[in-house]
Amino acid sequence: MTGSAIPPVDWLQLVSSFLLVVGLLAIVLVFLKRVQGPQAGRGRQIELLETFSTGARQRLMLVRVKDREFLLGSTMSELNCLAEWPASATPPQPTDKQVGLAGRLPTAQALGQFLKRKP
């Protein structure tokens, strides 16, 4: 067994190689973020204002498209518009036919307040 000796590990070379790879990954990440840039404010017409998970695969989403806001309800198989109003106007009041959260969460601020409430 004397002929199959394992050569000693050069720890300095191992650590410096590892740090070089991590440094290159960091540089690539910074480059990709600069190339991609911020997504909001670049002429985007659809903006996701808030989301709220109501179950495992159910969600409420407050979306602004140009000068309109929409409260959307999504499940695993559907996407429904629960309410719609002009973005700068007072949100619509619920009618007798509207049920659920659509009439109670008209704006992003109201959705934020709803999320902060404790049951």
C-alpha positions in Angstrom: 0.0 0.0 0.0 3.0 2.3 0.1 2.9 2.8 -3.7 -0.7 4.2 -3.8 -0.2 7.2 -1.5 -2.6 10.1 -2.0 -0.9 13.4 -2.7 -1.4 16.1 0.0 -4.1 18.6 -0.7 -3.0 22.1 -1.5 -5.6 24.0 0.6 -4.5 27.4 -0.6 -5.1 26.5 -4.2 -8.4 24.9 -3.3 -9.8 27.8 -1.3 -8.5 30.4 -3.9 -10.2 28.5 -6.7 -13.5 28.3 -4.8 -13.4 32.1 -4.1 -12.6 32.8 -7.7 -15.7 30.8 -8.9 -17.9 32.5 -6.3 -16.6 35.9 -7.3 -17.2 35.2 -11.0 -20.8 34.1 -10.2 -21.3 37.4 -8.3 -20.0 39.4 -11.2 -22.3 37.6 -13.6 -25.3 38.2 -11.3 -24.6 41.9 -11.1 -24.2 42.1 -14.9 -27.5 40.3 -15.5 -29.4 42.6 -13.1 -28.0 45.7 -14.8 -28.8 44.3 -18.3 -32.4 43.3 -17.2 -32.9 46.6 -15.2 -35.9 47.4 -13.1 -39.2 46.0 -14.5 -41.5 48.7 -13.1 -41.6 52.0 -14.8 -40.3 50.9 -18.2 -43.5 51.5 -20.2 -45.2 48.6 -18.5 -49.0 48.9 -18.7 -49.8 46.2 -16.2 -48.8 46.6 -12.6 -49.4 44.1 -9.8 -50.2 46.2 -6.7 -51.0 43.6 -4.1 -51.6 39.9 -3.7 -53.3 38.0 -0.9 -53.4 34.2 -0.6 -56.8 33.0 0.6 -55.9 29.3 0.5 -53.5 26.8 -0.8 -54.1 27.6 -4.5 -56.4 30.6 -4.2 -55.4 34.3 -4.4 -56.7 37.8 -4.6 -54.8 40.2 -6.8 -55.1 43.9 -7.1 -53.9 44.9 -10.6 -53.6 48.3 -12.3 -53.9 48.4 -16.1 -53.3 51.9 -17.5 -55.9 54.0 -15.7 -58.0 51.2 -14.3 -57.7 49.0 -11.2 -59.0 45.4 -11.0 -59.6 43.0 -8.1 -59.0 39.6 -9.5 -59.6 36.2 -7.8 -57.6 33.3 -9.0 -57.8 29.6 -8.4 -55.9 26.7 -9.8 -58.3 26.6 -12.9 -59.9 30.1 -13.1 -59.2 33.8 -13.0 -62.2 36.0 -12.3 -62.6 39.8 -12.2 -64.3 40.6 -8.9 -64.4 44.4 -9.2 -63.2 47.1 -11.5 -62.8 50.9 -11.1 -60.8 53.9 -12.4 -57.4 54.1 -10.7 -57.8 57.7 -9.6 -61.5 57.5 -8.6 -63.2 56.3 -5.5 -63.8 52.5 -5.8 -67.3 51.3 -6.5 -69.6 50.3 -3.7 -70.8 46.7 -3.7 -74.3 46.0 -5.0 -76.7 43.4 -3.6 -75.4 40.8 -6.1 -71.7 41.3 -5.1 -70.6 39.1 -2.3 -67.3 38.2 -0.7 -64.3 40.5 -0.5 -64.8 42.4 -3.8 -66.7 45.2 -2.2 -64.5 45.4 0.9 -61.1 45.6 -0.7 -61.3 48.4 -3.3 -57.7 49.8 -3.3 -54.2 48.7 -2.5 -54.3 50.6 0.8 -57.5 48.9 1.8 -56.0 45.5 0.9 -52.9 46.4 3.0 -55.1 47.3 6.0 -57.1 44.1 5.5 -53.9 42.0 5.6 -52.8 43.7 8.8 -56.0 42.9 10.7 -55.8 40.0 13.1 -58.6 37.4 13.1 
